[in-house]
Amino acid sequence: MSKPITLYGHAGGPNPWKVVIFLEELGIAYDMKIMDFGDLKKEPYESINPNGRVPAIEDPNTGIQVWESGAIIDYLIETYDKSGKFATKSSQDKWTARALRDFQMSGQGPYTGQKVWFTKFHPEKVPSAVERYGKETVRNIGVIEKQLKKSGGSYLLGNDISYADLMFVPWYWYNAITVPEGTDLDKEFPSWSAWYQKLSERPSVKKAAADRTKAMGG
């Protein structure tokens, strides 16, 4: 029997919960350690992740440590997806999924994160930054809308779910903060809306969302 993987995360940030979704999807035992921000940029945690951020994992079954959510998800699929749940059907699908994975980490995550920062945490009000990152958040949703129409199915690669689909979910939990007021996502992006609702109903996503709410004291 496999030993539980240790997942280091914190309550609010989306990226650790992205990993939780995949741990749940693949049926992998895990223990999540909610870290204090003050402990991230010092030892012993920096020996696991020299960047001093979450998530990171330690796998006692292989002795491997991995940090950065994309790399962790790659590792979990390569190591534990024995049934090929997230296997792609063609070379085109393989590289489309990889492109979407990279878009999530280089587009959706950073722009959405900056919108949250300038809306909630930046010590000075910078309306131009709030406006810019709000528009980019919506533009990125538009990219997903286009890909869904291109795929012709319920998911980004067609009618079968891919790992790329699930990687986008936790950042959308911030839509109330990141999407500019007055934007009707359901009306402007109907394919995205149906896709996101379908993903939100998956047991793995429900579990991650509920655990996050509990960790945040909700």
Backbone as ProteinMPNN parsed JSONL, in Angstrom:
{"seq_chain_A": "MSKPITLYGHAGGPNPWKVVIFLEELGIAYDMKIMDFGDLKKEPYESINPNGRVPAIEDPNTGIQVWESGAIIDYLIETYDKSGKFATKSSQDKWTARALRDFQMSGQGPYTGQKVWFTKFHPEKVPSAVERYGKETVRNIGVIEKQLKKSGGSYLLGNDISYADLMFVPWYWYNAITVPEGTDLDKEFPSWSAWYQKLSERPSVKKAAADRTKAMGG", "coords_chain_A": {"N_chain_A": [[0.848, -1.194, 0.0], [0.544, 2.192, -0.834], [2.259, 4.916, 0.685], [1.038, 7.998, 2.146], [1.31, 10.943, 0.169], [2.944, 13.961, 0.982], [1.617, 17.119, 0.855], [2.384, 20.426, 0.576], [0.825, 23.437, 1.31], [-1.232, 26.449, 1.311], [-4.069, 28.128, 2.791], [-5.559, 29.962, 1.131], [-4.461, 30.373, -1.505], [-4.705, 29.49, -5.007], [-3.102, 27.513, -6.338], [-2.093, 25.255, -4.743], [-4.535, 23.927, -4.365], [-5.191, 23.203, -6.878], [-3.444, 21.06, -7.213], [-4.526, 19.353, -5.289], [-6.946, 18.652, -6.52], [-6.037, 16.925, -8.543], [-4.794, 14.901, -7.065], [-7.051, 13.847, -5.84], [-8.515, 13.072, -8.134], [-6.92, 11.018, -9.107], [-6.958, 9.248, -7.066], [-5.025, 9.203, -5.039], [-3.443, 8.795, -1.945], [-2.967, 11.347, 0.474], [-1.484, 13.828, 2.625], [-2.203, 17.026, 3.615], [-0.381, 19.833, 4.413], [-0.963, 22.808, 5.887], [0.647, 25.724, 5.469], [2.237, 28.396, 7.283], [2.772, 31.696, 6.1], [5.106, 32.895, 6.976], [6.851, 30.806, 7.344], [7.672, 29.882, 4.929], [9.836, 30.954, 3.517], [12.21, 30.126, 4.682], [14.362, 27.75, 6.316], [13.004, 24.634, 7.545], [11.693, 24.506, 5.081], [12.647, 25.709, 2.718], [14.522, 23.94, 1.815], [13.037, 22.084, 0.556], [11.557, 23.535, -1.335], [13.212, 25.864, -2.981], [12.277, 28.283, -3.864], [10.515, 29.152, -2.023], [7.704, 29.074, -1.946], [4.295, 27.852, -2.246], [2.589, 25.311, -4.151], [4.319, 22.369, -2.921], [5.549, 19.018, -3.017], [6.275, 16.011, -1.184], [7.129, 12.775, -1.854], [6.936, 9.86, -0.278], [7.0, 7.354, -1.318], [8.634, 7.258, -3.504], [10.731, 8.846, -2.859], [10.983, 11.326, -3.965], [10.988, 14.864, -4.319], [8.97, 17.555, -5.371], [8.377, 20.75, -6.77], [6.403, 23.617, -7.789], [3.314, 23.878, -9.364], [2.567, 22.918, -11.944], [4.657, 21.152, -12.611], [4.355, 19.342, -10.522], [1.844, 18.222, -11.113], [2.428, 17.05, -13.584], [4.24, 15.124, -12.651], [2.59, 13.558, -10.939], [0.755, 12.461, -12.761], [2.456, 11.077, -14.528], [3.586, 9.23, -12.781], [1.507, 7.995, -11.337], [-0.843, 7.664, -12.84], [-1.911, 5.074, -13.805], [-3.959, 3.898, -15.227], [-4.27, 5.427, -17.423], [-5.957, 7.63, -17.411], [-5.668, 10.335, -17.96], [-4.439, 10.275, -20.371], [-3.557, 11.321, -23.661], [-5.131, 11.169, -26.899], [-3.977, 11.525, -29.367], [-1.142, 12.828, -31.198], [-1.555, 15.51, -31.794], [-3.469, 16.207, -29.827], [-1.899, 15.787, -27.561], [0.001, 17.882, -27.712], [-1.607, 20.103, -27.86], [-2.839, 19.996, -25.356], [-0.547, 20.406, -23.808], [0.118, 23.012, -24.595], [-2.111, 24.396, -23.608], [-1.834, 23.865, -20.892], [0.544, 25.307, -20.396], [-0.389, 27.841, -21.027], [-2.247, 28.206, -19.0], [-0.534, 28.496, -16.814], [1.114, 30.621, -17.545], [-0.555, 32.595, -18.419], [-3.427, 32.686, -17.442], [-3.027, 32.252, -14.58], [-0.928, 34.182, -13.657], [-2.006, 36.734, -14.552], [-4.574, 36.788, -13.419], [-3.82, 36.534, -10.761], [-2.422, 38.945, -10.379], [-4.536, 40.739, -10.644], [-6.02, 40.117, -8.347], [-4.109, 40.872, -6.437], [-3.718, 43.697, -6.865], [-6.275, 44.546, -6.403], [-6.92, 43.779, -3.771], [-4.661, 43.746, -2.018], [-2.458, 45.452, -2.586], [-0.708, 48.259, -1.344], [-1.211, 50.825, -2.282], [-3.674, 52.517, -4.247], [-4.099, 51.651, -7.544], [-5.568, 52.36, -10.195], [-5.216, 51.936, -12.977], [-3.779, 49.549, -13.127], [-5.575, 47.755, -11.945], [-7.613, 47.896, -13.848], [-6.275, 46.98, -16.151], [-5.49, 44.287, -15.503], [-7.941, 43.19, -14.926], [-9.19, 43.278, -17.437], [-7.473, 41.536, -18.8], [-7.971, 39.17, -17.455], [-10.588, 38.608, -18.299], [-10.098, 38.456, -21.045], [-8.517, 36.156, -21.141], [-10.387, 34.219, -20.399], [-11.884, 34.37, -22.671], [-10.135, 33.155, -24.47], [-10.312, 30.485, -23.706], [-12.988, 30.071, -24.351], [-12.823, 30.207, -27.159], [-11.184, 27.979, -27.666], [-12.793, 25.887, -26.776], [-14.892, 26.028, -28.621], [-13.451, 25.429, -30.885], [-12.667, 22.796, -30.303], [-15.055, 21.451, -30.416], [-16.403, 19.946, -28.58], [-17.34, 18.997, -25.19], [-15.198, 19.567, -23.645], [-11.797, 20.847, -23.476], [-10.26, 19.445, -25.304], [-12.094, 18.08, -26.724], [-14.596, 15.637, -26.37], [-13.7, 14.237, -24.199], [-12.386, 14.57, -20.962], [-9.414, 16.35, -20.093], [-6.16, 16.674, -18.529], [-5.504, 19.316, -18.74], [-7.915, 20.76, -18.717], [-8.741, 20.663, -15.997], [-6.767, 22.083, -14.695], [-7.318, 24.775, -14.841], [-9.375, 25.382, -13.07], [-9.247, 26.21, -10.146], [-8.398, 28.933, -10.156], [-10.59, 30.256, -11.172], [-12.234, 30.406, -9.03], [-11.892, 32.862, -7.994], [-13.362, 34.671, -9.434], [-15.285, 36.553, -8.633], [-13.79, 38.597, -7.64], [-11.917, 39.155, -9.606], [-13.062, 39.526, -12.128], [-14.216, 42.219, -14.03], [-16.695, 44.505, -12.785], [-20.037, 44.238, -13.849], [-19.628, 42.588, -15.978], [-20.953, 39.971, -17.802], [-20.385, 36.846, -17.657], [-21.644, 34.412, -18.309], [-23.273, 35.092, -20.418], [-21.545, 36.294, -22.281], [-19.649, 34.333, -22.715], [-20.707, 31.569, -23.386], [-19.969, 28.867, -23.933], [-17.7, 28.533, -22.341], [-18.929, 28.94, -19.845], [-20.694, 26.723, -19.59], [-18.824, 24.665, -19.659], [-17.219, 25.242, -17.394], [-19.113, 24.933, -15.37], [-19.646, 22.218, -15.63], [-17.162, 21.118, -14.933], [-17.034, 22.015, -12.295], [-18.805, 20.4, -11.015], [-17.607, 18.011, -10.628], [-16.563, 15.388, -8.398], [-13.931, 15.59, -7.364], [-13.314, 18.297, -7.62], [-15.315, 19.474, -6.092], [-14.583, 18.45, -3.6], [-12.029, 19.615, -3.213], [-12.748, 22.335, -3.198], [-14.434, 22.451, -0.951], [-12.664, 21.678, 1.09], [-10.853, 23.771, 0.957], [-12.478, 25.945, 1.709], [-12.985, 25.188, 4.347], [-10.367, 25.235, 5.367], [-9.886, 27.933, 5.246], [-11.398, 28.811, 7.252], [-14.075, 28.888, 6.871]], "CA_chain_A": [[0.0, 0.0, 0.0], [1.335, 3.411, -0.934], [2.219, 5.869, 1.788], [0.478, 9.277, 1.699], [2.163, 12.042, -0.271], [2.791, 15.205, 1.728], [1.405, 18.304, 0.03], [2.516, 21.687, 1.298], [-0.003, 24.463, 0.699], [-1.849, 27.361, 2.269], [-5.523, 28.074, 2.679], [-6.211, 30.779, 0.131], [-3.916, 30.368, -2.861], [-5.315, 28.47, -5.87], [-2.246, 26.468, -6.905], [-2.128, 23.993, -3.997], [-5.82, 23.241, -4.556], [-5.062, 22.589, -8.198], [-2.812, 19.764, -6.974], [-5.508, 18.534, -4.569], [-7.891, 18.108, -7.504], [-5.426, 15.784, -9.237], [-4.64, 13.832, -6.082], [-8.38, 13.241, -5.714], [-8.866, 12.424, -9.401], [-6.119, 9.803, -9.286], [-7.124, 8.38, -5.908], [-3.737, 9.117, -4.338], [-3.483, 9.197, -0.543], [-2.115, 12.511, 0.722], [-1.66, 14.672, 3.797], [-1.942, 18.422, 3.258], [0.108, 20.671, 5.489], [-1.228, 24.227, 5.654], [1.841, 26.425, 5.925], [2.225, 29.829, 7.561], [3.605, 32.399, 5.122], [6.407, 33.184, 7.57], [7.705, 29.615, 7.346], [7.951, 29.442, 3.569], [11.121, 31.438, 3.008], [13.28, 29.761, 5.609], [14.477, 26.308, 6.53], [13.426, 23.58, 6.608], [10.901, 24.435, 3.864], [13.415, 26.081, 1.53], [15.236, 22.758, 1.312], [12.086, 21.399, -0.319], [11.291, 24.463, -2.437], [14.086, 27.022, -2.801], [11.534, 29.503, -4.189], [9.784, 29.563, -0.833], [6.274, 29.221, -2.216], [3.561, 26.59, -2.328], [2.728, 24.018, -3.51], [5.411, 21.427, -3.109], [5.195, 17.708, -2.478], [7.271, 14.98, -0.888], [6.544, 11.464, -2.083], [7.736, 8.86, 0.442], [7.04, 6.102, -2.087], [9.713, 7.338, -4.494], [11.795, 9.695, -2.343], [11.087, 12.502, -4.831], [10.366, 16.13, -3.978], [8.647, 18.347, -6.558], [7.702, 22.026, -6.528], [5.682, 24.211, -8.923], [2.098, 23.076, -9.552], [2.588, 22.213, -13.231], [5.592, 20.027, -12.505], [3.755, 18.361, -9.62], [0.792, 17.52, -11.845], [3.131, 16.166, -14.527], [4.796, 14.012, -11.881], [1.517, 12.692, -10.469], [0.2, 11.722, -13.892], [3.461, 10.129, -15.036], [3.903, 8.211, -11.785], [0.364, 7.32, -10.727], [-1.999, 7.475, -13.726], [-1.67, 3.77, -14.423], [-5.068, 3.542, -16.115], [-4.281, 6.326, -18.575], [-7.119, 8.515, -17.316], [-5.361, 11.618, -18.588], [-3.659, 10.055, -21.589], [-4.103, 11.949, -24.854], [-5.416, 10.192, -27.948], [-3.217, 11.788, -30.592], [-0.034, 13.771, -31.036], [-2.129, 16.856, -31.763], [-4.041, 16.419, -28.499], [-0.803, 15.877, -26.602], [0.639, 19.195, -27.743], [-2.631, 21.092, -27.51], [-2.937, 19.97, -23.89], [0.664, 21.042, -23.26], [-0.005, 24.448, -24.82], [-3.105, 24.898, -22.662], [-1.18, 23.804, -19.58], [1.458, 26.437, -20.28], [-1.214, 29.049, -21.025], [-2.801, 28.367, -17.655], [0.502, 28.95, -15.871], [1.734, 31.88, -17.971], [-1.586, 33.563, -18.728], [-4.493, 32.778, -16.451], [-2.547, 32.392, -13.208], [-0.286, 35.468, -13.349], [-2.865, 37.901, -14.741], [-5.597, 36.737, -12.387], [-3.158, 36.811, -9.494], [-2.148, 40.38, -10.28], [-5.81, 41.41, -10.392], [-6.308, 39.941, -6.924], [-3.149, 41.665, -5.666], [-3.979, 45.135, -6.962], [-7.606, 44.814, -5.878], [-7.071, 43.512, -2.341], [-3.487, 43.766, -1.15], [-1.473, 46.503, -2.875], [-0.927, 49.344, -0.374], [-1.678, 52.019, -2.968], [-4.676, 52.284, -5.275], [-3.563, 51.844, -8.898], [-6.709, 52.008, -11.048], [-4.807, 51.441, -14.292], [-3.402, 48.147, -12.971], [-6.822, 47.012, -11.726], [-8.306, 47.823, -15.126], [-5.514, 46.131, -17.081], [-5.53, 42.876, -15.166], [-9.326, 42.758, -15.075], [-9.413, 43.02, -18.862], [-6.723, 40.345, -19.175], [-8.695, 38.026, -16.91], [-11.697, 38.33, -19.216], [-9.531, 38.02, -22.325], [-8.085, 34.763, -20.988], [-11.6, 33.402, -20.467], [-12.219, 34.331, -24.087], [-9.282, 32.155, -25.125], [-10.925, 29.183, -23.416], [-14.202, 30.009, -25.169], [-12.414, 29.883, -28.537], [-10.674, 26.604, -27.725], [-13.938, 24.983, -26.651], [-15.586, 26.01, -29.912], [-12.569, 24.712, -31.806], [-12.662, 21.363, -29.978], [-16.34, 20.895, -30.808], [-16.924, 19.047, -27.549], [-17.616, 19.56, -23.873], [-13.941, 19.884, -22.978], [-10.842, 21.586, -24.291], [-9.752, 18.597, -26.378], [-13.2, 17.35, -27.34], [-15.604, 15.117, -25.444], [-13.037, 13.592, -23.064], [-11.68, 15.512, -20.11], [-7.957, 16.27, -20.088], [-5.563, 17.314, -17.355], [-5.492, 20.766, -18.963], [-9.198, 21.31, -18.269], [-8.817, 20.791, -14.544], [-5.762, 23.017, -14.179], [-7.844, 26.139, -14.827], [-10.525, 25.56, -12.19], [-9.156, 26.975, -8.903], [-8.278, 30.381, -10.344], [-11.92, 30.812, -11.41], [-12.885, 30.655, -7.75], [-11.692, 34.279, -7.689], [-14.028, 35.502, -10.436], [-16.016, 37.665, -8.013], [-12.818, 39.668, -7.42], [-11.054, 39.424, -10.755], [-13.822, 39.911, -13.324], [-14.74, 43.576, -13.853], [-18.111, 44.636, -12.475], [-20.899, 44.417, -15.004], [-19.339, 41.573, -16.992], [-21.829, 38.805, -17.731], [-19.606, 35.756, -18.249], [-22.527, 33.4, -18.869], [-23.794, 35.594, -21.683], [-20.451, 36.561, -23.223], [-18.856, 33.125, -22.971], [-21.596, 30.453, -23.023], [-19.264, 27.585, -23.934], [-16.895, 28.538, -21.121], [-19.825, 28.813, -18.698], [-21.148, 25.326, -19.497], [-17.615, 23.876, -19.349], [-16.83, 25.475, -16.002], [-20.126, 24.318, -14.522], [-19.444, 20.772, -15.696], [-15.979, 20.81, -14.129], [-17.323, 22.315, -10.882], [-19.635, 19.329, -10.463], [-16.816, 16.791, -10.405], [-16.295, 15.157, -6.979], [-12.6, 16.075, -6.984], [-13.369, 19.76, -7.514], [-16.139, 19.763, -4.921], [-13.791, 18.135, -2.402], [-11.011, 20.649, -3.066], [-13.401, 23.598, -2.833], [-14.912, 22.338, 0.426], [-11.504, 21.667, 1.983], [-10.324, 25.142, 0.954], [-13.373, 26.755, 2.547], [-12.733, 24.79, 5.735], [-9.035, 25.724, 5.743], [-9.974, 29.385, 5.382], [-12.216, 29.103, 8.41], [-15.461, 29.063, 6.455]], "C_chain_A": [[0.882, 1.241, 0.0], [1.179, 4.26, 0.324], [1.682, 7.2, 1.279], [1.574, 10.25, 1.246], [1.9, 13.242, 0.622], [2.696, 16.364, 0.744], [1.489, 19.53, 0.923], [1.707, 22.761, 0.571], [-0.36, 25.535, 1.708], [-3.312, 27.515, 1.903], [-6.057, 28.768, 1.434], [-5.762, 30.575, -1.295], [-4.458, 29.238, -3.718], [-4.41, 27.296, -6.214], [-2.166, 25.191, -6.071], [-3.426, 23.213, -4.205], [-5.92, 22.648, -5.943], [-4.458, 21.19, -8.051], [-3.777, 18.83, -6.249], [-6.488, 17.888, -5.541], [-7.307, 16.87, -8.18], [-5.157, 14.625, -8.286], [-5.963, 13.094, -5.899], [-8.768, 12.484, -6.98], [-8.162, 11.07, -9.561], [-6.199, 8.855, -8.098], [-5.85, 8.172, -5.118], [-3.918, 9.585, -2.897], [-2.528, 10.372, -0.32], [-2.466, 13.153, 2.062], [-1.307, 16.089, 3.386], [-1.531, 19.193, 4.499], [-0.117, 22.129, 5.115], [-0.107, 25.028, 6.296], [1.541, 27.884, 6.276], [3.161, 30.517, 6.574], [5.011, 32.653, 5.672], [7.372, 32.019, 7.563], [8.162, 29.198, 5.95], [9.343, 29.819, 3.085], [12.229, 31.286, 4.041], [13.308, 28.246, 5.724], [13.5, 25.864, 7.617], [12.708, 23.6, 5.257], [11.712, 24.779, 2.617], [14.269, 24.933, 0.998], [14.346, 21.932, 0.393], [11.808, 22.245, -1.553], [12.12, 25.721, -2.247], [13.417, 28.344, -3.155], [10.676, 29.978, -3.024], [8.311, 29.845, -1.067], [5.615, 27.845, -2.212], [2.818, 26.546, -3.649], [4.094, 23.388, -3.724], [4.934, 20.097, -2.55], [6.454, 16.934, -2.129], [6.579, 13.633, -1.019], [7.41, 10.412, -1.4], [7.85, 7.54, -0.31], [8.18, 6.082, -3.097], [10.917, 8.122, -3.975], [11.959, 10.996, -3.11], [10.349, 13.686, -4.227], [10.129, 16.907, -5.272], [7.999, 19.645, -6.116], [7.287, 22.636, -7.859], [4.515, 23.29, -9.324], [2.098, 22.303, -10.865], [3.485, 20.995, -13.203], [5.027, 18.936, -11.6], [2.688, 17.546, -10.343], [1.399, 16.59, -12.888], [3.637, 14.918, -13.811], [3.697, 13.037, -11.458], [0.94, 11.852, -11.604], [1.188, 10.67, -14.383], [3.678, 8.964, -14.077], [2.699, 7.371, -11.39], [-0.836, 7.1, -11.643], [-1.834, 6.181, -14.517], [-2.766, 3.378, -15.414], [-5.129, 4.423, -17.358], [-5.47, 7.263, -18.594], [-6.894, 9.826, -18.049], [-4.463, 11.467, -19.813], [-4.342, 10.746, -22.769], [-4.194, 10.931, -25.983], [-4.587, 10.37, -29.205], [-2.074, 12.73, -30.277], [-0.549, 15.204, -30.981], [-2.716, 17.163, -30.385], [-2.955, 16.575, -27.444], [-0.247, 17.294, -26.55], [-0.347, 20.329, -27.514], [-2.803, 21.161, -25.999], [-1.736, 20.642, -23.251], [0.611, 22.556, -23.429], [-0.996, 25.075, -23.836], [-2.566, 24.895, -21.248], [-0.274, 25.01, -19.381], [0.699, 27.762, -20.266], [-1.822, 29.279, -19.645], [-1.763, 28.975, -16.709], [1.117, 30.287, -16.255], [0.718, 32.984, -18.224], [-2.603, 33.708, -17.621], [-3.975, 33.059, -15.044], [-1.948, 33.753, -12.91], [-1.213, 36.672, -13.483], [-3.976, 37.946, -13.699], [-5.004, 37.071, -11.025], [-2.854, 38.289, -9.306], [-3.431, 41.176, -10.05], [-6.194, 41.294, -8.932], [-5.396, 40.84, -6.087], [-3.51, 43.15, -5.673], [-5.369, 45.517, -6.465], [-7.643, 44.752, -4.366], [-5.868, 43.864, -1.479], [-2.506, 44.904, -1.4], [-1.741, 47.71, -1.987], [-1.425, 50.647, -0.988], [-2.726, 51.641, -4.01], [-4.074, 52.614, -6.642], [-4.667, 51.443, -9.881], [-6.315, 51.439, -12.402], [-4.413, 49.967, -14.232], [-4.638, 47.275, -12.766], [-7.563, 46.829, -13.047], [-7.596, 46.859, -16.079], [-5.69, 44.655, -16.76], [-6.959, 42.33, -15.165], [-9.646, 42.423, -16.523], [-8.684, 41.757, -19.311], [-7.389, 39.076, -18.645], [-9.835, 37.626, -17.838], [-11.175, 37.848, -20.567], [-9.112, 36.558, -22.258], [-9.274, 33.806, -20.987], [-12.055, 33.285, -21.917], [-11.381, 33.341, -24.87], [-9.854, 30.753, -24.915], [-12.196, 29.005, -24.232], [-13.869, 29.599, -26.603], [-11.937, 28.443, -28.652], [-11.808, 25.595, -27.617], [-14.716, 24.899, -27.964], [-14.765, 25.263, -30.953], [-12.616, 23.21, -31.568], [-13.957, 20.693, -30.408], [-16.963, 19.966, -29.796], [-17.171, 19.771, -26.242], [-16.364, 20.04, -23.16], [-12.953, 20.485, -23.971], [-10.268, 20.775, -25.451], [-10.861, 17.834, -27.091], [-14.179, 16.876, -26.286], [-15.009, 14.375, -24.248], [-12.259, 14.627, -22.271], [-10.175, 15.28, -20.202], [-7.428, 16.894, -18.799], [-5.578, 18.827, -17.497], [-6.791, 21.405, -18.498], [-9.163, 21.632, -16.778], [-7.831, 21.809, -13.991], [-6.296, 24.442, -14.067], [-8.799, 26.416, -13.664], [-10.269, 26.457, -10.981], [-9.009, 28.482, -9.074], [-9.63, 31.01, -10.637], [-12.705, 31.0, -10.117], [-12.766, 32.123, -7.33], [-12.464, 35.204, -8.63], [-14.757, 36.703, -9.834], [-15.097, 38.869, -7.787], [-12.168, 40.1, -8.723], [-11.79, 39.896, -11.998], [-14.425, 41.296, -13.104], [-16.252, 43.594, -13.635], [-18.912, 44.9, -13.748], [-20.659, 43.413, -16.122], [-20.239, 40.365, -16.78], [-21.126, 37.64, -18.438], [-20.492, 34.716, -18.914], [-23.032, 33.818, -20.247], [-22.686, 35.749, -22.72], [-19.712, 35.297, -23.638], [-19.674, 31.885, -22.612], [-20.918, 29.09, -23.021], [-18.399, 27.461, -22.696], [-17.773, 28.283, -19.906], [-20.284, 27.375, -18.504], [-20.004, 24.408, -19.104], [-17.237, 24.014, -17.88], [-17.837, 24.844, -15.039], [-19.952, 22.807, -14.487], [-18.251, 20.355, -14.844], [-16.264, 20.997, -12.633], [-18.124, 21.217, -10.22], [-18.859, 18.036, -10.222], [-16.519, 16.617, -8.913], [-14.944, 15.703, -6.517], [-12.596, 17.579, -6.774], [-14.205, 20.161, -6.303], [-15.358, 19.533, -3.629], [-12.744, 19.207, -2.16], [-11.623, 21.962, -2.622], [-13.873, 23.57, -1.393], [-13.755, 22.37, 1.425], [-10.874, 23.054, 2.061], [-11.156, 26.049, 1.845], [-13.151, 26.459, 4.024], [-11.396, 25.322, 6.212], [-9.016, 27.23, 5.959], [-10.863, 29.802, 6.541], [-13.687, 29.304, 8.094], [-16.365, 27.91, 6.867]], "O_chain_A": [[1.853, 1.323, 0.752], [0.113, 4.311, 0.936], [1.847, 7.514, 0.1], [2.627, 10.353, 1.875], [0.753, 13.511, 0.981], [3.578, 16.563, -0.09], [0.754, 19.653, 1.903], [1.878, 22.972, -0.63], [0.147, 25.535, 2.83], [-3.743, 27.084, 0.833], [-6.92, 28.221, 0.748], [-6.584, 30.599, -2.211], [-4.656, 28.131, -3.217], [-4.901, 26.178, -6.37], [-2.171, 24.107, -6.655], [-3.418, 21.983, -4.221], [-6.66, 21.687, -6.158], [-4.912, 20.245, -8.697], [-3.839, 17.641, -6.563], [-6.822, 16.711, -5.402], [-8.008, 15.876, -8.367], [-5.286, 13.468, -8.685], [-5.991, 11.866, -5.814], [-9.293, 11.374, -6.902], [-8.736, 10.113, -10.08], [-5.588, 7.786, -8.109], [-5.617, 7.088, -4.584], [-4.483, 10.652, -2.656], [-1.42, 10.392, -0.857], [-3.587, 13.035, 2.557], [-0.219, 16.328, 2.86], [-2.24, 19.205, 5.505], [0.461, 22.628, 4.15], [0.065, 25.01, 7.514], [0.699, 28.524, 5.646], [4.222, 29.985, 6.247], [5.988, 32.629, 4.924], [8.574, 32.204, 7.752], [8.951, 28.265, 5.806], [9.959, 29.075, 2.322], [13.057, 32.175, 4.244], [12.388, 27.557, 5.283], [13.198, 26.641, 8.523], [13.049, 22.817, 4.371], [11.482, 24.193, 1.559], [14.691, 24.962, -0.158], [14.835, 21.174, -0.444], [11.821, 21.743, -2.677], [11.766, 26.568, -1.427], [13.919, 29.409, -2.795], [10.166, 31.099, -3.047], [7.738, 30.749, -0.458], [6.289, 26.815, -2.18], [2.457, 27.581, -4.209], [4.89, 23.804, -4.567], [4.03, 20.049, -1.716], [7.53, 17.157, -2.684], [5.563, 13.382, -0.37], [8.498, 10.1, -1.883], [8.693, 6.704, 0.016], [8.64, 5.014, -3.5], [11.994, 8.076, -4.568], [12.955, 11.699, -2.935], [9.246, 13.549, -3.697], [10.98, 16.918, -6.161], [7.173, 19.656, -5.203], [7.759, 22.226, -8.92], [4.699, 22.101, -9.585], [1.673, 21.149, -10.898], [3.123, 19.933, -13.708], [5.197, 17.748, -11.874], [2.633, 16.324, -10.203], [0.934, 15.462, -13.058], [3.483, 13.8, -14.303], [3.855, 11.824, -11.602], [0.667, 10.666, -11.424], [0.818, 9.522, -14.627], [3.926, 7.839, -14.509], [2.833, 6.175, -11.136], [-1.772, 6.403, -11.251], [-1.642, 6.196, -15.733], [-2.517, 2.606, -16.341], [-5.948, 4.191, -18.246], [-5.944, 7.651, -19.661], [-7.805, 10.364, -18.679], [-3.808, 12.42, -20.235], [-5.57, 10.753, -22.861], [-3.44, 9.959, -26.024], [-4.504, 9.456, -30.027], [-2.043, 13.355, -29.217], [-0.041, 16.02, -30.211], [-2.492, 18.242, -29.836], [-3.077, 17.399, -26.537], [-0.046, 17.845, -25.468], [0.031, 21.395, -27.029], [-2.902, 22.246, -25.427], [-1.879, 21.368, -22.267], [1.005, 23.301, -22.532], [-0.747, 26.154, -23.298], [-2.817, 25.828, -20.485], [-0.311, 25.66, -18.336], [1.096, 28.699, -19.574], [-1.902, 30.415, -19.178], [-2.077, 29.856, -15.908], [1.594, 31.017, -15.386], [1.067, 34.164, -18.244], [-2.644, 34.73, -16.935], [-4.431, 33.996, -14.389], [-2.412, 34.43, -11.993], [-1.21, 37.546, -12.617], [-4.287, 39.008, -13.16], [-5.606, 37.797, -10.235], [-3.007, 38.826, -8.209], [-3.416, 42.181, -9.339], [-6.649, 42.268, -8.334], [-5.851, 41.489, -5.145], [-3.598, 43.781, -4.619], [-5.616, 46.679, -6.141], [-8.312, 45.565, -3.728], [-6.035, 44.243, -0.32], [-1.779, 45.284, -0.482], [-2.886, 48.149, -1.882], [-1.998, 51.483, -0.289], [-2.662, 50.557, -4.59], [-3.598, 53.727, -6.865], [-4.693, 50.304, -10.347], [-6.997, 50.558, -12.925], [-4.679, 49.215, -15.17], [-4.742, 46.191, -13.339], [-8.077, 45.749, -13.335], [-8.232, 46.029, -16.729], [-6.005, 43.858, -17.644], [-7.164, 41.136, -15.381], [-10.291, 41.414, -16.808], [-9.215, 40.988, -20.113], [-7.374, 38.036, -19.304], [-10.024, 36.444, -18.126], [-11.745, 36.935, -21.165], [-9.326, 35.804, -23.207], [-9.178, 32.699, -21.519], [-12.547, 32.239, -22.342], [-11.863, 32.748, -25.835], [-9.875, 29.937, -25.837], [-12.458, 27.918, -24.748], [-14.544, 28.753, -27.19], [-12.25, 27.761, -29.628], [-11.789, 24.563, -28.289], [-15.146, 23.818, -28.367], [-15.311, 24.554, -31.798], [-12.605, 22.431, -32.521], [-13.966, 19.504, -30.73], [-17.935, 19.273, -30.096], [-17.207, 21.001, -26.192], [-16.435, 20.812, -22.204], [-13.247, 20.61, -25.16], [-9.842, 21.339, -26.458], [-10.583, 17.022, -27.974], [-14.553, 17.643, -25.399], [-15.751, 13.929, -23.372], [-11.556, 15.461, -22.842], [-9.722, 14.147, -20.37], [-8.165, 17.56, -18.072], [-5.656, 19.546, -16.501], [-6.764, 22.499, -17.933], [-9.513, 22.735, -16.358], [-8.054, 22.346, -12.906], [-5.778, 25.233, -13.279], [-9.01, 27.576, -13.309], [-11.023, 27.411, -10.792], [-9.457, 29.239, -8.212], [-9.809, 32.2, -10.375], [-13.731, 31.68, -10.109], [-13.46, 32.57, -6.417], [-12.235, 36.414, -8.617], [-14.835, 37.758, -10.464], [-15.555, 40.011, -7.746], [-11.898, 41.285, -8.921], [-11.212, 40.591, -12.834], [-15.082, 41.522, -12.088], [-16.989, 42.803, -14.224], [-18.506, 45.686, -14.604], [-21.4, 43.387, -17.104], [-20.276, 39.801, -15.686], [-21.252, 37.466, -19.65], [-20.14, 34.188, -19.97], [-23.195, 32.981, -21.135], [-22.856, 35.387, -23.884], [-19.213, 35.194, -24.758], [-19.365, 31.214, -21.627], [-21.251, 28.239, -22.197], [-18.362, 26.404, -22.065], [-17.409, 27.498, -19.03], [-20.267, 26.861, -17.386], [-20.185, 23.483, -18.312], [-16.967, 23.02, -17.205], [-17.452, 24.286, -14.012], [-20.095, 22.187, -13.434], [-18.314, 19.362, -14.12], [-15.785, 20.221, -11.806], [-18.129, 21.106, -8.994], [-19.4, 17.077, -9.672], [-16.25, 17.603, -8.227], [-14.828, 16.22, -5.406], [-11.949, 18.08, -5.854], [-13.843, 21.084, -5.573], [-15.456, 20.316, -2.684], [-12.579, 19.665, -1.03], [-11.071, 22.636, -1.752], [-13.729, 24.563, -0.679], [-13.849, 23.007, 2.474], [-10.412, 23.464, 3.126], [-10.618, 26.825, 2.636], [-13.13, 27.37, 4.852], [-11.29, 25.808, 7.337], [-8.23, 27.742, 6.756], [-11.063, 30.991, 6.787], [-14.452, 29.813, 8.914], [-17.561, 27.929, 6.578]]}, "name": "protein", "num_of_chains": 1, "seq": "MSKPITLYGHAGGPNPWKVVIFLEELGIAYDMKIMDFGDLKKEPYESINPNGRVPAIEDPNTGIQVWESGAIIDYLIETYDKSGKFATKSSQDKWTARALRDFQMSGQGPYTGQKVWFTKFHPEKVPSAVERYGKETVRNIGVIEKQLKKSGGSYLLGNDISYADLMFVPWYWYNAITVPEGTDLDKEFPSWSAWYQKLSERPSVKKAAADRTKAMGG"}
